[in-house]
């Protein structure tokens, strides 16, 4: 006689590192009864750093999910249990009964692999996400995962032809020409409008009232759909007529708020500004795009040259690439530049960084910058990509903003804001001519960086953007 010994293995919320102690479960990809294999992604969670998919580290059958989607779970808490099959063998008649699973913890029977949220973990093949659970009244065979969308398309309100019978066929509703035009503009069928004027004449108020009645169900449908979609990505949405929308402060938004408050009231900020004629830089960008000399698939933008200019300035003034060590009462000048790029995502502002950016060529920097931006847009930035930054660039110009006073990323000594590039009258070679001009703003921690150092760095960045050929001679 052979028996199969099965025991329960528990998978805990992994250690996220970087001082983070909790994560929110965004979605489950399995349910009780599903078979899972080592390395299979079972859920997606969001930490204060990023959204991360968690792989299970053993084979078995899902026994229980301990938390629903949307729950915030502390690190080290069991989130899923899996029934694991042991080795089959002959069962001796007098053999003692095996101890219950609860008396023999799985981690004592076999060393458990500890997962850390620094990427997406081991994966075999291509993992297809399970669609989020949504309430629907329609069953479709073999459903495919699809983005969150309203259950039904926005449709004009309930069929209004029913009241048409109130007006005899062939008889024209009574309404003045301006009222008829109003009804046409609003898409209202006058035959369906209940008149309140003298002798059955339809008034402007009647048309507006009927149009409002038609629009009300549509507004409710759109509002519900938009709010549902917004909730899926954590974005606030204002829908006319839908009332207030409340968005919980958690995950990336919560961490950003706490970090900015800590930075603003810990590091004494100083911000300096300079306007720069970047006409030559913009021409250089166009030339690089047209020639393809950095690579045909490489995205070239003004931000690339701003990044290169800042890295060159830091190479000339390495003291600005530093960190304040409060415990040791020391200034730590970092050995490499990890260049952070502030990126706005549906989950909030994140600042992934390019490791050792100062050692990269212009082509290598362009490739790394393109990959960083694309990964951030897809919401796939890993916690490792957001750790260890030393200096940051925030590109407010993409929003048409001229400049601002950026707040330091915690632990960093400087942040550069790159404003919109505008055509402005400018004195060039003794004449007032139209030139392409931008405004740069450099905020720095005055504990580490004095006014002279900050000014020299900002002046170097401005000079490099005004004369981009210096990127070669100074670099």
Buried (B, 14 or more C-beta within 10 A) or exposed (E): EEEEEBBBBBBBBBBBBBEBEBBBBBBBBBEEEBEBEEBBBBBBBBBBBBBBBBBBBBBBBBBEBBBEBEEBBEBEBEBBBBBBEEEEEEEEEEEEEBEEBEEEEBEEEEEBEEBEBBBBBEEEEEBEEBBBEEEEEEEEEEEEEEEBEEEEEEEEBEEBEEEEEEBEEEEEBBBEEEBBEBBEEBEBBBBBBEBEBEEEBBBBEBBBBBBEEBBEEBBBBBBBBBBBBBBBBBBEBEBEEBEEBEEEEBBBBBBBEEBBEEBEEBBEBBBBBBBBBBBBBBEBBEEBBEEEEBEEEBBBBBBBBBBBBBBBBBBEBEBBBBBBEEEEEEBBBBEEBBBBBBBBBEBBBBBBBBBEBBEBEBBBBBBBBBBBBEBBEEBBBBBBBBBBBBBBBBBBBBEEBBBBEBBBBBBBBBBBBBBBBBEEEBEEEEEEEEBBBBBBBBBBBBBBBEEEBBBBBBBBBBBBBBBBEBBEEBB
